[in-house]
Amino acid sequence: MEELVWAVSLEWGYTKHPPLPTWFMHLAIQGLGASVWLPFLMGQIFSALGLWFVWKLGCELTTPHRALMATLLVSVTAYFSLRGTIYNHNTAQLWAITASIWLFYRATHRQRWRDWAWLGLVAGLAMLTKYSALIQFAAFFLYLLASGLWRQARIWRGIGLATLIFLVVLSPHGLWLVRHHFEPLFYAETSLQAASRLQALLSLWDFLLDQLGRLSPMLVLGGLWTVWYRRRADHGPGQAANEPLFQRLDTATGAPLRPASYWAQLDADARRFLLWTGLAPVASTLLLSLALGSKLEASWGSTFFVLAGFYGLAWMRGLDSVQLRRLLILTAAVQILMAVSYALARGPIAQAVGHASRSTYPGPALAAHAVAHWQAHQPGRPLRVVVANTWLGGNIALHTGQDTRVYIDASDAESPWFAPGTALACGALVAWSDDGRGRPSAEVRRLYDAAPWKGRDEIPWSGPRGRRIDLNWAVLPATKDCLKP
């Protein structure tokens, strides 16, 4: 909803985040129109693009078959599957981080200027998506130290080129930050603050548990594959179960040796690269949180585990073609099971039990009530401005019309699509809710209290068993300035 609200205007920055995901949403709206389903589509597109770059990296490190296996393993983690339906700055960064990792490997191992140039460009786009990309760039530096590549002069020349392009890409946003007093950085700082050291430790523990839960589908997938492998080994279609495959034998006992895992067959530098670039972001974040006493949100781990599928190769072994076929079957089954379960839980089951969640939020009903009140007091004048928080205002605006915009918390700074002081000139609908994700800021409440027409509606949230939410509405009439050219 936040991206849909922001996307009405192309800005070089927004009060909470850099601008790139909102630009992508703006382009999508121009082509497909604003709708509830659009962010779901966008989230899946960026998740799929992130997986494609994981596969591209895998092809640099190992065979295409094994690269695809690593990609399949990580594809079932929550960040690429269930949470991949959420289009926000975390999901939108998946492609840029995975592409940066792939380009960093190519640049350091192929030593071509074009790879360094592309790395600088994509790294800049990653920063224009979310500032947490710096954590991944720090992991690159640690890999250079661990591998000894930092001693090569050509590496530093490549870094210089990438850095120059990176700064060029970031420069317009940097100027915007200066003009707007670094607003997104203060938001980031506020997000990290914990009330106490104990709260910080508890949030760290919750963060770890959440990450384990979000990685658990991959563990389940690996377990299912292990059961299949132990029952059938490398005996696939067209191979009789009693027909032994060629195996290496122990020279002392003559017994067949267990094949080495795919991870063990990677060369030492590939394993070093995957460990440093893949694990350093989460490790450094945890250490910084401990040192600073800051809190962690589970969604911040979205890009920390993009290489987790390669670590899953540590328990996979055998004939590539047979094991890939099995993994494809199991991955499809797990993905379908998660998708169907998610759809039922968030849709029919939530409606049947009256569970109040974002998926059952009555956006169309709220919008219908809001428009009816507006037309009753401002007949013939289209509703163009909704004064509310992003969630409630966005739901009303989305179901009212593409020309309706949200004056977020009655703040010019948060609503740059309005020229300062002009948002209310042609009237506005003020809305807030105590029970429905819409509590008012002080300025919204002030406008509500000053409005000549106001009231309160109650609307069912989720089916007949669900609780009802309140819609506190008020209509601000157009001013004489509305008629000025």
C-alpha positions as CSV (number, residue, x, y, z in Angstrom):
1,M,0.0,0.0,0.0
2,E,2.8,2.4,0.8
3,E,4.3,1.9,-2.7
4,L,0.9,2.4,-4.3
5,V,0.5,5.7,-2.4
6,W,4.0,7.0,-3.1
7,A,3.9,6.0,-6.8
8,V,1.6,8.9,-7.7
9,S,4.7,11.0,-7.9
10,L,8.3,10.4,-9.1
11,E,10.6,11.8,-6.5
12,W,14.4,11.5,-5.9
13,G,13.6,10.3,-2.4
14,Y,10.8,9.7,0.1
15,T,10.7,10.4,3.8
16,K,11.4,6.7,4.8
17,H,13.4,5.2,1.9
18,P,15.3,5.8,-1.4
19,P,13.1,6.0,-4.5
20,L,13.8,3.1,-6.9
21,P,11.1,0.6,-5.8
22,T,8.5,3.4,-6.0
23,W,9.7,4.3,-9.5
24,F,9.2,0.7,-10.6
25,M,5.7,0.8,-9.1
26,H,5.0,4.1,-10.9
27,L,5.9,2.5,-14.3
28,A,3.8,-0.6,-13.5
29,I,0.8,1.6,-12.7
30,Q,1.2,3.5,-16.0
31,G,1.0,0.3,-17.9
32,L,-1.4,-1.8,-15.8
33,G,-3.3,0.7,-13.7
34,A,-3.4,0.9,-9.9
35,S,-4.9,-2.2,-8.3
36,V,-4.7,-4.4,-5.3
37,W,-3.1,-7.3,-7.2
38,L,-0.3,-5.2,-8.7
39,P,2.1,-5.2,-5.7
40,F,1.7,-9.0,-5.5
41,L,2.7,-9.3,-9.2
42,M,5.6,-6.9,-8.7
43,G,6.8,-8.8,-5.6
44,Q,6.9,-12.1,-7.5
45,I,8.7,-10.5,-10.5
46,F,11.5,-9.2,-8.3
47,S,11.7,-12.5,-6.5
48,A,12.0,-14.4,-9.7
49,L,14.6,-12.0,-11.0
50,G,16.6,-12.5,-7.8
51,L,16.5,-16.2,-8.3
52,W,17.7,-15.8,-11.9
53,F,20.8,-14.0,-10.6
54,V,21.4,-16.7,-8.0
55,W,21.4,-19.2,-10.9
56,K,23.8,-17.0,-12.9
57,L,26.2,-16.9,-10.0
58,G,25.9,-20.7,-9.6
59,C,26.9,-21.2,-13.2
60,E,30.1,-19.3,-12.5
61,L,30.9,-21.6,-9.5
62,T,29.7,-25.0,-10.6
63,T,27.8,-26.9,-13.3
64,P,24.4,-25.5,-14.5
65,H,22.7,-28.6,-13.0
66,R,24.1,-27.9,-9.6
67,A,23.5,-24.2,-9.9
68,L,19.8,-24.9,-10.6
69,M,19.7,-27.2,-7.6
70,A,21.0,-24.4,-5.3
71,T,18.4,-22.0,-6.8
72,L,15.6,-24.5,-6.3
73,L,16.6,-25.0,-2.6
74,V,16.6,-21.2,-1.8
75,S,13.4,-20.6,-3.9
76,V,11.3,-22.2,-1.2
77,T,12.6,-20.0,1.6
78,A,9.9,-17.5,2.8
79,Y,11.7,-14.5,1.3
80,F,11.4,-15.9,-2.3
81,S,8.1,-17.6,-1.8
82,L,5.4,-16.5,0.7
83,R,7.0,-13.2,1.5
84,G,7.9,-12.7,-2.1
85,T,4.3,-11.7,-2.6
86,I,4.9,-8.5,-0.6
87,Y,6.3,-5.7,-2.7
88,N,8.4,-3.5,-0.4
89,H,11.9,-2.2,-0.3
90,N,13.2,-5.5,1.1
91,T,11.7,-7.6,-1.7
92,A,12.6,-5.1,-4.4
93,Q,16.2,-5.3,-3.3
94,L,16.5,-9.1,-3.9
95,W,17.4,-8.7,-7.6
96,A,19.9,-5.9,-7.0
97,I,21.8,-7.7,-4.2
98,T,22.0,-11.1,-6.0
99,A,23.0,-9.3,-9.2
100,S,25.7,-7.4,-7.3
101,I,27.1,-10.6,-5.8
102,W,27.2,-12.2,-9.3
103,L,28.9,-9.2,-10.9
104,F,31.3,-8.9,-8.0
105,Y,32.4,-12.5,-8.5
106,R,32.8,-11.9,-12.3
107,A,34.7,-8.7,-11.8
108,T,37.2,-10.1,-9.3
109,H,37.8,-13.4,-11.2
110,R,37.6,-12.3,-14.8
111,Q,39.2,-8.8,-14.3
112,R,37.2,-7.2,-17.1
113,W,36.4,-3.5,-17.0
114,R,32.8,-4.0,-18.2
115,D,32.1,-6.2,-15.2
116,W,33.4,-3.6,-12.8
117,A,31.3,-1.0,-14.6
118,W,28.2,-3.1,-14.3
119,L,28.9,-3.7,-10.7
120,G,29.1,0.0,-10.0
121,L,25.8,0.6,-11.8
122,V,23.9,-2.2,-10.1
123,A,25.4,-1.4,-6.6
124,G,24.1,2.1,-7.1
125,L,20.7,0.8,-7.9
126,A,20.8,-1.4,-4.8
127,M,21.5,1.6,-2.7
128,L,18.7,3.5,-4.4
129,T,16.5,0.6,-3.2
130,K,17.5,0.4,0.4
131,Y,20.6,1.7,2.3
132,S,21.1,-1.7,3.9
133,A,22.9,-2.7,0.7
134,L,26.0,-1.3,2.4
135,I,26.0,-4.4,4.6
136,Q,26.5,-6.6,1.5
137,F,29.2,-4.3,0.2
138,A,31.1,-4.6,3.5
139,A,30.9,-8.4,3.0
140,F,32.6,-7.9,-0.4
141,F,35.5,-6.1,1.3
142,L,35.9,-8.9,3.9
143,Y,36.1,-11.4,1.1
144,L,38.8,-9.4,-0.6
145,L,40.8,-9.4,2.7
146,A,40.2,-13.2,3.3
147,S,41.2,-14.2,-0.3
148,G,44.2,-11.9,-0.6
149,L,42.8,-10.2,-3.7
150,W,43.2,-6.9,-2.1
151,R,46.9,-7.0,-2.8
152,Q,46.4,-6.9,-6.5
153,A,46.6,-3.4,-8.1
154,R,44.2,-4.3,-10.8
155,I,41.6,-5.1,-8.3
156,W,41.9,-1.6,-6.9
157,R,41.7,0.0,-10.3
158,G,38.4,-2.0,-10.9
159,I,37.1,-0.9,-7.5
160,G,37.9,2.7,-8.5
161,L,35.9,2.4,-11.7
162,A,33.0,0.8,-9.9
163,T,33.0,3.4,-7.1
164,L,33.0,6.3,-9.6
165,I,29.9,4.9,-11.4
166,F,28.3,4.1,-8.1
167,L,28.7,7.7,-7.0
168,V,27.4,9.1,-10.3
169,V,24.2,6.9,-9.9
170,L,23.7,8.0,-6.3
171,S,24.5,11.7,-6.8
172,P,21.0,13.0,-7.6
173,H,19.6,11.2,-4.5
174,G,22.5,12.5,-2.5
175,L,21.6,16.0,-3.4
176,W,18.0,15.3,-2.5
177,L,19.1,14.0,0.9
178,V,21.0,17.2,1.6
179,R,18.0,19.4,0.6
180,H,15.6,17.3,2.8
181,H,17.9,17.2,5.8
182,F,18.6,13.4,5.5
183,E,15.1,12.4,6.5
184,P,15.3,8.7,5.5
185,L,18.5,8.3,7.6
186,F,16.7,9.6,10.7
187,Y,13.9,7.1,10.0
188,A,16.4,4.3,9.8
189,E,18.0,5.5,13.0
190,T,14.6,5.5,14.7
191,S,13.8,2.0,13.5
192,L,17.0,0.7,15.2
193,Q,16.4,2.2,18.6
194,A,15.5,-0.1,21.4
195,A,14.0,1.0,24.7
196,S,16.5,-0.9,26.7
197,R,19.4,-3.4,26.3
198,L,17.0,-6.2,27.4
199,Q,14.5,-5.2,24.6
200,A,17.4,-5.3,22.1
201,L,18.5,-8.8,23.2
202,L,14.9,-10.0,23.0
203,S,14.5,-8.5,19.5
204,L,17.7,-10.3,18.5
205,W,16.4,-13.6,19.8
206,D,13.1,-13.0,18.0
207,F,15.0,-12.1,14.8
208,L,16.9,-15.4,14.9
209,L,13.8,-17.5,15.5
210,D,12.0,-15.7,12.7
211,Q,14.9,-16.4,10.3
212,L,14.9,-20.0,11.2
213,G,11.1,-20.2,10.5
214,R,11.6,-18.4,7.2
215,L,14.4,-20.8,6.2
216,S,12.5,-23.9,7.4
217,P,10.9,-24.8,4.0
218,M,14.4,-25.3,2.6
219,L,15.2,-27.6,5.5
220,V,12.0,-29.5,4.8
221,L,12.9,-29.8,1.1
222,G,16.4,-31.0,2.0
223,G,15.0,-33.6,4.4
224,L,12.5,-34.9,1.7
225,W,15.4,-35.2,-0.8
226,T,17.5,-37.1,1.8
227,V,14.8,-39.7,2.4
228,W,14.4,-40.2,-1.4
229,Y,18.2,-40.5,-1.9
230,R,18.6,-43.0,0.9
231,R,15.8,-45.2,-0.6
232,R,16.9,-45.0,-4.2
233,A,20.5,-43.5,-4.3
234,D,21.2,-42.8,-7.9
235,H,18.7,-45.2,-9.4
236,G,16.6,-43.1,-11.6
237,P,14.1,-43.8,-14.5
238,G,15.6,-46.2,-17.0
239,Q,18.0,-47.7,-14.5
240,A,17.1,-51.0,-12.8
241,A,17.3,-50.9,-9.1
242,N,19.5,-54.0,-9.0
243,E,21.9,-52.6,-11.6
244,P,24.8,-51.0,-9.7
245,L,26.1,-47.7,-11.0
246,F,29.8,-47.0,-11.5
247,Q,31.2,-46.1,-8.1
248,R,34.7,-45.5,-6.7
249,L,35.7,-48.4,-4.4
250,D,37.7,-48.2,-1.2
251,T,41.1,-49.7,-2.1
252,A,41.5,-51.4,1.2
253,T,38.1,-53.0,1.7
254,G,36.6,-53.0,-1.8
255,A,33.4,-51.4,-0.5
256,P,31.8,-48.6,-2.5
257,L,32.7,-45.1,-1.4
258,R,30.0,-42.6,-0.6
259,P,30.2,-39.9,-3.2
260,A,31.4,-36.5,-2.1
261,S,28.8,-33.8,-1.6
262,Y,28.4,-31.2,-4.3
263,W,29.6,-28.6,-1.8
264,A,32.8,-30.6,-1.2
265,Q,33.4,-30.7,-4.9
266,L,33.4,-26.9,-5.2
267,D,36.9,-25.5,-5.3
268,A,38.3,-23.8,-2.2
269,D,38.0,-20.3,-3.6
270,A,34.3,-20.8,-4.5
271,R,33.5,-22.1,-1.0
272,R,35.4,-19.1,0.5
273,F,33.5,-16.7,-1.7
274,L,30.1,-18.2,-0.8
275,L,30.9,-18.2,3.0
276,W,32.2,-14.7,3.2
277,T,29.7,-12.9,0.9
278,G,26.8,-15.1,2.1
279,L,27.3,-15.2,5.9
280,A,29.1,-12.0,6.6
281,P,26.0,-9.8,6.2
282,V,23.9,-11.6,8.9
283,A,26.9,-12.2,11.2
284,S,28.0,-8.5,11.0
285,T,24.4,-7.3,11.6
286,L,24.1,-9.5,14.7
287,L,27.4,-8.3,16.1
288,L,26.5,-4.7,15.5
289,S,23.2,-5.2,17.2
290,L,24.9,-6.7,20.2
291,A,27.4,-4.0,20.4
292,L,25.1,-1.0,19.9
293,G,22.0,-2.5,21.7
294,S,19.8,-1.8,18.7
295,K,16.7,-3.8,17.8
296,L,16.3,-6.0,14.7
297,E,13.2,-6.5,12.5
298,A,12.7,-9.9,10.9
299,S,12.1,-8.5,7.5
300,W,15.6,-6.9,7.5
301,G,16.9,-10.4,6.9
302,S,15.4,-10.6,3.4
303,T,18.7,-10.4,1.5
304,F,20.9,-12.1,4.1
305,F,20.2,-15.6,2.9
306,V,20.1,-15.3,-0.8
307,L,23.0,-17.8,-1.1
308,A,21.5,-20.3,1.4
309,G,20.8,-22.8,-1.4
310,F,24.5,-23.2,-2.0
311,Y,25.0,-24.3,1.6
312,G,22.3,-26.9,1.0
313,L,24.6,-28.5,-1.5
314,A,26.5,-29.8,1.5
315,W,24.0,-32.6,2.0
316,M,23.4,-33.3,-1.7
317,R,25.4,-35.8,-3.7
318,G,25.0,-38.3,-6.5
319,L,24.3,-38.3,-10.2
320,D,23.4,-34.8,-11.2
321,S,20.6,-35.6,-13.7
322,V,18.8,-38.0,-11.3
323,Q,19.1,-35.7,-8.2
324,L,18.0,-32.6,-10.2
325,R,14.9,-34.4,-11.4
326,R,14.0,-35.4,-7.9
327,L,14.6,-31.9,-6.5
328,L,12.4,-30.4,-9.3
329,I,9.6,-32.6,-8.3
330,L,9.9,-32.0,-4.6
331,T,10.3,-28.2,-5.1
332,A,7.2,-28.0,-7.2
333,A,5.3,-30.0,-4.5
334,V,6.5,-27.8,-1.7
335,Q,5.8,-24.5,-3.6
336,I,2.3,-25.7,-4.5
337,L,1.5,-26.8,-1.0
338,M,2.7,-23.4,0.4
339,A,0.8,-21.4,-2.1
340,V,-2.5,-23.3,-1.7
341,S,-2.2,-23.2,2.1
342,Y,-1.4,-19.5,2.1
343,A,-4.4,-18.8,-0.2
344,L,-6.8,-20.8,1.9
345,A,-5.6,-19.4,5.2
346,R,-5.6,-15.7,4.0
347,G,-8.8,-16.0,2.1
348,P,-11.7,-18.4,2.7
349,I,-10.6,-19.6,6.2
350,A,-9.9,-16.1,7.4
351,Q,-13.3,-15.0,6.2
352,A,-15.0,-18.1,7.8
353,V,-13.5,-17.5,11.2
354,G,-13.7,-13.7,11.0
355,H,-9.9,-13.2,11.3
356,A,-9.1,-9.5,11.0
357,S,-6.0,-9.2,8.8
358,R,-4.7,-7.1,5.9
359,S,-5.9,-9.8,3.4
360,T,-9.5,-9.4,4.6
361,Y,-9.4,-5.6,5.1
362,P,-12.6,-4.0,3.7
363,G,-10.9,-1.5,1.5
364,P,-13.7,-1.3,-1.1
365,A,-16.4,-0.9,1.6
366,L,-14.5,1.9,3.3
367,A,-14.0,3.7,0.0
368,A,-17.8,3.3,-0.8
369,H,-18.7,4.9,2.6
370,A,-16.1,7.6,2.2
371,V,-17.3,8.6,-1.4
372,A,-20.9,8.6,-0.3
373,H,-20.3,11.0,2.5
374,W,-18.1,13.2,0.2
375,Q,-20.8,13.4,-2.5
376,A,-23.5,14.1,0.1
377,H,-21.7,17.3,1.2
378,Q,-19.7,18.2,-2.0
379,P,-22.1,17.2,-4.8
380,G,-20.6,17.3,-8.3
381,R,-17.1,17.7,-7.1
382,P,-14.8,14.6,-7.5
383,L,-12.9,13.4,-4.4
384,R,-9.3,14.1,-5.0
385,V,-7.7,14.2,-1.6
386,V,-7.9,11.8,1.4
387,V,-6.3,13.0,4.6
388,A,-5.3,9.9,6.6
389,N,-2.4,7.6,7.3
390,T,-0.8,5.6,4.5
391,W,-2.7,2.4,5.1
392,L,-6.3,3.7,5.6
393,G,-5.9,6.6,3.1
394,G,-4.3,4.3,0.5
395,N,-7.2,1.8,0.7
396,I,-9.8,4.6,0.2
397,A,-7.8,6.3,-2.6
398,L,-7.1,3.0,-4.4
399,H,-10.8,2.1,-4.6
400,T,-11.9,5.6,-5.4
401,G,-10.0,6.5,-8.5
402,Q,-6.6,6.9,-9.9
403,D,-6.7,10.7,-9.5
404,T,-7.3,10.4,-5.7
405,R,-4.2,11.1,-3.6
406,V,-3.4,10.7,0.0
407,Y,-2.3,13.6,2.1
408,I,-0.3,11.4,4.5
409,D,-0.9,12.4,8.1
410,A,-1.6,16.0,6.8
411,S,2.1,16.4,6.3
412,D,3.6,18.3,3.3
413,A,6.9,16.6,3.9
414,E,5.4,13.1,3.6
415,S,3.2,14.1,0.6
416,P,5.5,15.7,-1.9
417,W,3.0,15.2,-4.7
418,F,1.2,18.3,-3.3
419,A,2.8,21.7,-3.5
420,P,3.3,23.0,0.1
421,G,0.0,24.5,1.4
422,T,-2.2,23.4,-1.5
423,A,-3.4,20.0,-0.6
424,L,-6.7,21.1,1.0
425,A,-7.5,23.9,-1.4
426,C,-10.3,22.0,-3.2
427,G,-11.5,20.2,-0.1
428,A,-10.7,16.8,1.3
429,L,-12.0,13.8,3.1
430,V,-10.4,13.2,6.5
431,A,-10.4,9.6,7.8
432,W,-9.1,7.8,10.8
433,S,-9.9,4.6,12.7
434,D,-9.2,3.5,16.2
435,D,-9.7,-0.2,15.4
436,G,-8.6,-0.5,11.8
437,R,-4.9,0.5,11.2
438,G,-5.8,4.1,10.9
439,R,-5.2,6.0,14.2
440,P,-4.8,9.8,13.5
441,S,-1.8,12.0,13.8
442,A,-2.3,15.2,15.9
443,E,-2.7,17.2,12.7
444,V,-5.3,14.8,11.2
445,R,-7.3,14.9,14.4
446,R,-7.1,18.7,14.4
447,L,-8.6,18.9,10.8
448,Y,-11.3,16.4,11.8
449,D,-12.3,18.4,14.8
450,A,-12.4,21.6,12.7
451,A,-14.5,20.1,9.8
452,P,-18.1,21.2,9.4
453,W,-19.4,17.7,8.6
454,K,-18.2,14.6,10.3
455,G,-19.5,11.2,11.6
456,R,-18.6,7.6,12.4
457,D,-19.5,4.4,10.5
458,E,-19.0,0.8,11.5
459,I,-18.1,-1.7,8.8
460,P,-17.6,-5.5,9.0
461,W,-13.9,-6.4,8.7
462,S,-13.9,-10.1,7.8
463,G,-17.2,-11.9,7.2
464,P,-20.2,-12.2,9.5
465,R,-18.1,-13.5,12.4
466,G,-15.5,-10.8,12.2
467,R,-15.3,-7.7,14.3
468,R,-16.4,-4.3,13.0
469,I,-14.1,-1.4,12.5
470,D,-14.8,2.2,12.8
471,L,-14.5,4.8,10.1
472,N,-14.3,8.3,11.5
473,W,-14.9,10.6,8.6
474,A,-15.0,14.3,8.0
475,V,-15.5,16.5,4.9
476,L,-13.5,19.7,4.5
477,P,-15.1,22.0,1.9
478,A,-13.3,23.6,-1.0
479,T,-11.8,27.0,-0.4
480,K,-11.9,30.0,-2.6
481,D,-8.3,29.3,-3.6
482,C,-9.6,26.2,-5.5
483,L,-11.0,28.5,-8.2
484,K,-7.7,30.3,-8.7
485,P,-5.7,29.3,-11.9
